[in-house]
Amino acid sequence: MSTLAAYASGFSQWLGRTDKVVLAIFTLAIGVAALLPPRVAVESYRFTTLSMINIAPFLAASAVAAAWLAASGADRVIGRVFSGHWLVVIVSASVFGALSPFCSCGVIPIIAALLAAGVPLPAVMAFWLSSPIMDPEMFLLTLGGLNLEFAIAKTLAAFAIGLFGGFATHLVLKTGGFADPLKEQISSCGSCQPVIGDEKPLWIFWKEPARKQKFTEIFKWTMLFLGKWLLLAFAIESLMVTYLPGDVIAGWLGPDSTFAMPLAVVIGIPAYMNGYAAIPLISGLLQSGMAEGPALAFMTAGAVTSIPAAVAVFALVKRPVFLWYLALAAVGSMITGTAFQFYLSLA
């Protein structure tokens, strides 16, 4: 009995030392192999592996950008740029987010660096909400897969949702909310903090050993921290692809649905996979008679809360901020989708 107790104590201590995300990844991988049909398990592993391979260059590029910002001291400069009058800052962040080339996953390290540099949460939230919805490549693909009017509407929706999120977050801050948005492991991470406070940026940072070391620390930390969360997210997404296929979603959002608009948002938030895969799905729904307003709401809500991005957001900020992020995505998408449908009814 003492031996069993010793094993139990050792196992408990091991669990306490093991990274919970890594533990969840291994548990999920074992569960998929043990509980699901072999074909589904193999497809889940294949989907997860390919997704990680596809996102790896963007994750690495984003980690390099975040590390470069801090090592050169430019993150503090960005913090000062985003610390002007709150109205100008929110508008600028929304415009930049709507036009930036960052995907929903690639923007996460930049957001972490901005928050660590002291950028106000309303500006970060405006950029965070608008950035995943549209970028130059997405605009061209939407133009080709759907139409120019829809592509323009999606771009304007990105800007509008960013504004809405920034202003709403500003009001919450005025009442004393979200004073400390980052999780403790992020805010207390020395590698996330700027190297030098008010000095001018040193773009050729590798000439100074301290800055070079800072770059290496932040790059490694970002890759490992976000890599494990993205791996878990893609594993979960692989199961949703299998058990919540696109034709089922299409049926729920089809022309015969009375509650297409709210359903578009409710389904879009948890079920969305990526912006590029959504284009042919939405194209098919529109051809079957689905209204363009719900289609826009589905795409915007899902873009902001795609599974990898949502998991990464959850990893960075405290739960109230994460729930606020989801609420802003839902309400903002509902408003922009309804506005687009109203506009089309007047045309």
PLY file of the C-alpha trace (Angstrom):
ply
format ascii 1.0
element vertex 347
property float x
property float y
property float z
element edge 346
property int vertex1
property int vertex2
end_header
0.00 0.00 0.00
2.88 2.34 0.77
4.36 1.60 -2.65
1.06 2.48 -4.30
0.85 5.67 -2.27
4.41 6.55 -3.29
3.55 6.01 -6.97
0.41 8.13 -6.57
2.39 10.89 -4.87
5.04 10.81 -7.57
2.41 10.90 -10.31
0.71 13.84 -8.62
3.99 15.73 -8.41
4.71 14.95 -12.06
1.31 16.31 -13.05
2.01 19.47 -11.08
5.30 20.01 -12.91
4.02 19.10 -16.39
2.80 21.86 -18.67
-0.99 21.60 -18.73
-1.21 22.38 -22.45
1.35 19.71 -23.32
-0.52 17.28 -21.10
-3.78 18.12 -22.87
-2.14 17.53 -26.27
-0.88 14.09 -25.28
-4.20 13.18 -23.66
-6.12 14.23 -26.77
-3.72 12.36 -29.06
-4.07 9.16 -27.02
-7.84 9.58 -26.81
-8.15 10.01 -30.58
-6.13 6.83 -31.17
-8.00 4.80 -28.55
-11.60 5.95 -28.99
-12.05 6.94 -32.64
-12.13 4.74 -35.75
-8.64 4.31 -37.28
-9.60 6.26 -40.42
-10.78 9.24 -38.36
-7.72 9.10 -36.11
-5.33 9.05 -39.06
-7.19 11.94 -40.70
-7.05 13.92 -37.43
-3.29 13.43 -37.17
-2.82 14.31 -40.84
-4.94 17.47 -40.57
-3.13 18.61 -37.42
0.32 17.95 -38.88
-0.40 19.73 -42.17
-1.98 22.67 -40.35
1.10 23.08 -38.18
3.36 22.84 -41.23
1.28 25.46 -43.06
1.20 27.89 -40.15
4.86 27.38 -39.15
6.32 29.98 -41.56
3.78 32.58 -40.42
4.34 31.74 -36.77
8.11 32.01 -37.23
7.81 35.30 -39.11
5.52 36.71 -36.42
7.86 35.55 -33.66
10.79 37.19 -35.44
8.79 40.42 -35.75
7.82 40.39 -32.08
11.38 39.62 -30.99
12.80 42.28 -33.31
10.43 44.89 -31.88
11.62 44.24 -28.35
15.32 43.66 -29.09
15.60 46.85 -31.12
13.55 48.87 -28.64
10.91 49.63 -31.29
8.12 48.09 -29.24
8.34 51.04 -26.84
8.14 53.41 -29.82
5.00 51.63 -31.02
3.62 51.95 -27.52
4.13 55.72 -27.67
2.54 55.91 -31.12
-0.53 54.08 -29.80
-0.75 56.22 -26.68
-2.12 59.45 -28.18
-5.70 60.65 -27.96
-7.89 57.62 -27.51
-10.18 58.51 -30.43
-7.33 58.86 -32.93
-5.61 55.75 -31.61
-8.70 53.55 -31.96
-9.47 54.79 -35.47
-5.85 54.31 -36.55
-5.69 50.82 -35.06
-8.94 49.84 -36.82
-7.72 51.12 -40.19
-4.33 49.46 -39.82
-5.94 46.20 -38.70
-8.39 46.12 -41.60
-5.61 46.67 -44.14
-2.76 44.73 -42.52
-1.54 41.42 -43.98
-1.61 39.58 -40.63
-3.71 36.43 -40.32
-5.67 35.59 -37.15
-2.79 33.43 -35.86
0.08 35.58 -37.05
-1.19 38.66 -35.25
-1.04 37.02 -31.81
2.70 37.54 -31.09
2.41 41.16 -32.22
-0.52 41.65 -29.83
1.45 40.11 -26.97
4.35 42.48 -27.63
2.04 45.50 -27.85
0.30 44.65 -24.58
3.63 44.06 -22.86
4.85 47.43 -24.18
1.91 49.16 -22.51
-0.28 49.86 -25.54
-3.81 50.71 -24.28
-6.25 47.81 -24.46
-8.87 49.68 -26.58
-6.32 50.21 -29.37
-5.14 46.62 -29.11
-8.72 45.34 -29.15
-9.54 47.44 -32.23
-6.54 46.04 -34.07
-7.14 42.52 -32.73
-10.74 42.43 -33.97
-10.24 44.02 -37.38
-6.98 42.36 -38.44
-8.13 38.72 -38.95
-11.19 39.66 -41.02
-9.47 41.11 -44.06
-6.04 41.40 -45.65
-4.89 42.08 -49.24
-4.77 38.39 -50.17
-8.19 37.75 -48.64
-9.65 40.71 -50.52
-8.46 39.31 -53.86
-9.72 35.81 -53.05
-13.08 37.16 -51.91
-13.29 39.24 -55.06
-12.62 36.17 -57.21
-14.72 33.71 -55.20
-17.67 35.97 -54.46
-17.91 39.50 -55.85
-16.52 43.02 -55.51
-19.46 44.27 -53.46
-19.01 41.52 -50.89
-15.24 42.07 -50.74
-15.72 45.78 -50.09
-18.42 45.06 -47.51
-16.11 42.67 -45.67
-13.33 45.27 -45.62
-15.68 47.92 -44.24
-17.01 45.40 -41.72
-13.46 44.78 -40.49
-12.97 48.49 -39.92
-16.40 48.90 -38.29
-15.98 45.95 -35.92
-12.57 47.29 -34.92
-14.08 50.70 -34.15
-16.95 49.12 -32.24
-14.62 46.96 -30.17
-12.21 49.79 -29.46
-14.90 52.25 -28.37
-16.73 49.66 -26.28
-13.50 48.63 -24.54
-12.68 52.29 -23.90
-16.02 52.69 -22.10
-15.31 49.62 -19.97
-11.89 51.01 -19.04
-13.51 54.31 -18.05
-15.55 52.37 -15.48
-12.43 50.70 -14.08
-12.61 47.37 -15.91
-9.77 45.40 -17.55
-7.05 47.21 -15.60
-4.72 44.21 -15.90
-5.65 42.24 -19.05
-2.62 39.97 -19.47
-2.32 36.64 -17.70
0.34 36.55 -15.01
2.67 34.26 -16.98
2.67 36.79 -19.84
2.85 40.02 -17.89
5.59 38.67 -15.60
7.68 37.28 -18.44
10.87 39.35 -18.54
11.44 38.33 -22.14
8.27 40.17 -23.16
9.43 43.50 -21.80
11.32 46.14 -23.78
15.10 46.16 -23.46
15.59 49.91 -23.15
12.96 52.45 -22.20
13.26 55.77 -23.99
16.29 55.35 -26.22
15.93 55.42 -29.99
15.48 52.01 -31.66
18.63 50.19 -32.67
17.52 48.27 -35.74
20.86 46.49 -36.09
20.35 45.10 -32.61
22.78 42.16 -32.95
25.72 44.52 -32.45
24.87 44.59 -28.75
25.06 41.24 -26.89
22.24 42.14 -24.48
19.82 42.94 -27.30
20.88 39.84 -29.25
20.21 37.69 -26.21
16.84 39.37 -25.73
15.91 38.59 -29.34
16.79 34.91 -28.87
14.85 34.67 -25.61
11.68 36.23 -27.01
11.83 34.24 -30.25
12.17 30.92 -28.41
9.52 31.81 -25.85
7.03 32.90 -28.53
7.57 29.84 -30.70
7.25 27.39 -27.81
4.37 29.14 -26.06
2.21 29.75 -29.12
3.32 26.57 -30.86
1.89 24.31 -28.17
-1.39 26.25 -28.07
-1.74 26.15 -31.86
-1.00 22.43 -31.88
-3.80 21.86 -29.39
-6.12 24.14 -31.36
-5.50 22.37 -34.67
-6.06 18.99 -33.01
-9.47 20.16 -31.78
-10.21 21.70 -35.16
-9.45 18.40 -36.90
-12.26 16.73 -34.95
-14.68 19.55 -35.78
-13.89 19.15 -39.48
-14.95 15.51 -39.20
-17.98 15.80 -36.95
-19.26 19.20 -38.03
-18.86 19.16 -41.84
-19.54 22.09 -44.10
-22.73 20.64 -45.62
-24.31 20.49 -42.16
-23.45 24.14 -41.54
-24.81 24.98 -44.98
-28.14 23.40 -44.09
-28.42 25.44 -40.93
-27.63 28.67 -42.72
-29.64 28.00 -45.89
-32.41 30.17 -47.33
-35.17 28.31 -45.46
-33.77 29.25 -42.04
-35.85 31.91 -40.29
-33.04 32.78 -37.90
-30.25 32.87 -40.46
-28.60 36.02 -39.07
-28.23 34.99 -35.41
-27.46 31.43 -36.47
-24.74 32.73 -38.77
-23.04 34.38 -35.78
-23.71 31.56 -33.30
-22.42 28.90 -35.71
-19.67 31.05 -37.17
-17.91 31.65 -33.87
-17.24 28.03 -32.82
-17.37 26.28 -36.20
-15.31 28.54 -38.44
-12.12 27.01 -39.82
-10.32 29.63 -41.92
-11.18 32.50 -44.22
-10.02 30.80 -47.38
-12.05 27.62 -46.82
-15.13 29.70 -46.02
-15.19 31.37 -49.45
-16.39 28.33 -51.45
-18.84 27.42 -48.66
-20.36 30.90 -48.66
-20.35 30.96 -52.46
-22.42 27.78 -52.52
-24.83 29.14 -49.91
-25.29 32.38 -51.82
-25.99 30.45 -55.02
-28.64 28.45 -53.18
-30.39 31.67 -52.14
-28.83 32.59 -48.81
-28.95 36.32 -48.05
-25.59 38.13 -48.16
-26.06 39.76 -44.74
-25.95 36.47 -42.80
-23.11 35.32 -45.04
-21.09 38.39 -44.07
-21.94 37.88 -40.38
-20.80 34.26 -40.57
-17.47 35.17 -42.16
-16.65 38.07 -39.84
-17.65 36.30 -36.64
-15.67 33.23 -37.63
-12.62 35.17 -38.79
-12.23 36.89 -35.44
-12.81 33.72 -33.40
-11.31 30.98 -35.56
-10.24 28.14 -33.32
-6.45 28.73 -33.41
-6.87 32.47 -32.84
-9.41 32.04 -30.02
-7.21 29.52 -28.21
-4.23 31.84 -28.57
-6.25 34.79 -27.24
-7.32 32.66 -24.29
-3.66 31.87 -23.65
-2.66 35.54 -23.57
-5.37 37.38 -21.63
-7.46 36.82 -18.55
-10.87 35.20 -18.85
-13.00 38.40 -18.62
-11.06 39.95 -21.51
-11.38 36.75 -23.55
-15.14 36.60 -23.01
-15.37 40.29 -23.87
-13.46 39.57 -27.08
-15.98 36.88 -28.06
-18.93 39.13 -27.20
-17.55 41.98 -29.32
-17.06 39.61 -32.25
-20.63 38.33 -31.98
-22.34 41.69 -31.54
-20.14 43.45 -34.08
-20.76 40.76 -36.69
-24.52 40.89 -36.07
-24.56 44.67 -36.51
-22.44 44.71 -39.67
-24.34 41.80 -41.22
-27.67 43.48 -40.52
-26.40 46.81 -41.88
-25.18 45.14 -45.07
-28.50 43.39 -45.58
-30.35 46.67 -45.03
-28.12 48.40 -47.57
-28.82 45.70 -50.14
-32.54 46.02 -49.55
-32.35 49.71 -50.48
-30.29 49.13 -53.62
0 1
1 2
2 3
3 4
4 5
5 6
6 7
7 8
8 9
9 10
10 11
11 12
12 13
13 14
14 15
15 16
16 17
17 18
18 19
19 20
20 21
21 22
22 23
23 24
24 25
25 26
26 27
27 28
28 29
29 30
30 31
31 32
32 33
33 34
34 35
35 36
36 37
37 38
38 39
39 40
40 41
41 42
42 43
43 44
44 45
45 46
46 47
47 48
48 49
49 50
50 51
51 52
52 53
53 54
54 55
55 56
56 57
57 58
58 59
59 60
60 61
61 62
62 63
63 64
64 65
65 66
66 67
67 68
68 69
69 70
70 71
71 72
72 73
73 74
74 75
75 76
76 77
77 78
78 79
79 80
80 81
81 82
82 83
83 84
84 85
85 86
86 87
87 88
88 89
89 90
90 91
91 92
92 93
93 94
94 95
95 96
96 97
97 98
98 99
99 100
100 101
101 102
102 103
103 104
104 105
105 106
106 107
107 108
108 109
109 110
110 111
111 112
112 113
113 114
114 115
115 116
116 117
117 118
118 119
119 120
120 121
121 122
122 123
123 124
124 125
125 126
126 127
127 128
128 129
129 130
130 131
131 132
132 133
133 134
134 135
135 136
136 137
137 138
138 139
139 140
140 141
141 142
142 143
143 144
144 145
145 146
146 147
147 148
148 149
149 150
150 151
151 152
152 153
153 154
154 155
155 156
156 157
157 158
158 159
159 160
160 161
161 162
162 163
163 164
164 165
165 166
166 167
167 168
168 169
169 170
170 171
171 172
172 173
173 174
174 175
175 176
176 177
177 178
178 179
179 180
180 181
181 182
182 183
183 184
184 185
185 186
186 187
187 188
188 189
189 190
190 191
191 192
192 193
193 194
194 195
195 196
196 197
197 198
198 199
199 200
200 201
201 202
202 203
203 204
204 205
205 206
206 207
207 208
208 209
209 210
210 211
211 212
212 213
213 214
214 215
215 216
216 217
217 218
218 219
219 220
220 221
221 222
222 223
223 224
224 225
225 226
226 227
227 228
228 229
229 230
230 231
231 232
232 233
233 234
234 235
235 236
236 237
237 238
238 239
239 240
240 241
241 242
242 243
243 244
244 245
245 246
246 247
247 248
248 249
249 250
250 251
251 252
252 253
253 254
254 255
255 256
256 257
257 258
258 259
259 260
260 261
261 262
262 263
263 264
264 265
265 266
266 267
267 268
268 269
269 270
270 271
271 272
272 273
273 274
274 275
275 276
276 277
277 278
278 279
279 280
280 281
281 282
282 283
283 284
284 285
285 286
286 287
287 288
288 289
289 290
290 291
291 292
292 293
293 294
294 295
295 296
296 297
297 298
298 299
299 300
300 301
301 302
302 303
303 304
304 305
305 306
306 307
307 308
308 309
309 310
310 311
311 312
312 313
313 314
314 315
315 316
316 317
317 318
318 319
319 320
320 321
321 322
322 323
323 324
324 325
325 326
326 327
327 328
328 329
329 330
330 331
331 332
332 333
333 334
334 335
335 336
336 337
337 338
338 339
339 340
340 341
341 342
342 343
343 344
344 345
345 346
